[in-house]
Structures are given as C-alpha cells and as structure tokens.
Amino acid sequence: MTMDPSRQLDPSTARSIQTHMEIRTQDGETLGQVDRLEGDYIKVTRDTDGQHHWIPASMIARVDAHVHLNVNLDEARQGWLDQNPGGQA
C-alpha cells in the first residue's frame, strides 16, 4: 500500500481519536492503544519494552470505536516511528 507520509490528520478524525482507544491493523490485529495525539501522529502507549511509537496520519483508514489502520501489522511496525517526530522528549 502506498502511503503519503505528508498527509495531515483532518480535524474531524482528530476529534474522534480518544485516549486509550484500541488501534487495529488492516489484518485485524491489535497494534496498541492511543496514548495521545501529537500533531499529525498518534502516540501509541508504551509497548512491552517500555517504548513509545508514533503512527503517521497516512496510516489511518478510519475511526469508530477503534482507530483502524490501512496497513497490516508488519507494515505498521515498519512504518511507525521510534522517536517523537516533534523532537520533544
């Protein structure tokens, strides 16, 4: 799947994303939970190694009771960021 990494999060989608919502991949796997929004990225709660990750808006397909991604689990893990894209600690 081709993603536009510069795609911004539209305001209605941003308003729909809530803390602790489950993040699901295209193949139905759970990637994690929303920690919070940071610009055009979703900060994912810490993983089992204590690491945060950031998902770009380009991976978001839709939001209902969950955040649904347009990529499978492996693609999501390859495309997420391990460091804050805003440069903050």
C-alpha positions in Angstrom: 0.0 0.0 0.0 1.3 3.4 -0.9 1.1 6.0 1.9 1.6 9.7 1.7 3.8 10.5 4.7 3.0 14.2 4.4 -0.8 13.6 4.8 -2.2 15.6 7.6 -4.8 14.5 10.1 -8.1 16.1 9.2 -9.9 17.8 12.1 -12.9 15.6 12.3 -10.8 12.5 12.5 -8.6 14.1 15.1 -11.6 14.9 17.3 -12.8 11.3 17.0 -9.5 9.8 18.4 -9.6 9.4 22.1 -7.0 8.3 24.7 -6.8 4.5 25.2 -8.7 3.7 22.0 -7.6 0.4 20.6 -5.5 0.6 17.4 -6.3 -2.2 14.9 -4.4 -3.0 11.7 -5.9 -3.9 8.4 -5.5 -7.6 9.1 -7.5 -7.3 12.4 -4.6 -7.4 14.8 -4.3 -5.0 17.8 -1.2 -2.8 17.5 -1.7 -1.0 20.8 -3.7 1.9 22.3 -3.7 5.6 21.8 -1.7 7.5 24.3 -2.5 10.9 22.7 -2.3 12.9 19.5 0.8 14.8 18.8 0.4 16.9 15.7 -0.3 14.6 12.7 0.8 11.5 14.6 -0.8 9.1 17.1 1.5 8.4 20.0 1.0 4.7 20.9 1.1 3.7 24.6 4.3 2.0 25.7 5.0 -1.5 24.4 6.2 -4.4 26.5 9.8 -3.0 26.2 8.6 0.4 27.6 9.0 2.1 24.2 6.5 4.6 22.7 5.9 4.7 19.0 4.3 7.2 16.7 1.9 6.4 13.8 1.6 8.9 11.0 -1.8 10.1 9.8 -1.2 8.4 6.5 -1.8 5.0 8.2 -5.2 5.9 9.5 -8.1 4.4 7.4 -11.0 5.4 9.7 -12.0 5.9 13.3 -15.1 4.5 15.0 -14.9 2.7 18.4 -11.3 1.9 17.4 -8.6 3.5 15.2 -8.4 1.4 12.1 -5.2 1.4 10.0 -4.8 0.9 6.3 -1.8 -1.3 6.7 -1.2 -4.8 8.2 0.6 -5.4 11.5 4.0 -5.9 9.9 3.7 -2.8 7.7 2.5 -0.7 10.7 5.6 -1.8 12.7 7.9 -1.0 9.8 6.2 2.4 9.3 5.9 3.7 12.8 8.5 6.0 14.4 10.5 5.1 17.4 11.3 8.8 18.2 9.0 11.7 18.7 8.6 13.4 15.2 8.2 16.7 17.0 11.6 16.3 18.7 10.2 16.5 22.2 11.2 14.1 24.9 
